[in-house]
Amino acid sequence: MVWFSGEWDGRQRRALLAHYPWRGTRRGLRRLLEVYTGHSPQIADGLESPLFHFQVLLPVPEEELKDKEITRASIERLIDETKPVHTTYRLDFVA
């Protein structure tokens, strides 16, 4: 589990614990990704999407996050560990 790995500093851990009751919700996922990446994502689910599918849009180029040693794989791991198990998603980076 990623929650308290060496990747998280004290500020991030405190922010994560404050939002733990929101785990599995759109609000909780948005805040978790904001704390981890430093950018506020948009989380969208719409009528044109399959049932139980959502899209995560991070408003930052993927290359910029790599400079902070944040990878697509680490972001996907966080999403996978916090989303409801019956849901699917797509992660996109937008400049």
C-alpha angles and dihedrals in degrees: 000000000000098000100103105014123137088267092076122079123205094267091052093048093051091048091049093051091049090058099039093107087062093057111136094025131103090245092052094047092047092052094044092053091044091054093045100044102025090235129099110236128209114231114200135182119172146169092266091058124083115263113280092014126122138177126227115206116192112196095220135080111259090234091060091058091050087062086062090047091250112137135193088245093056091048091048090049090055092048092047092051095049107033121092107272095237094058133089129202147184122223118211132176117214126190 
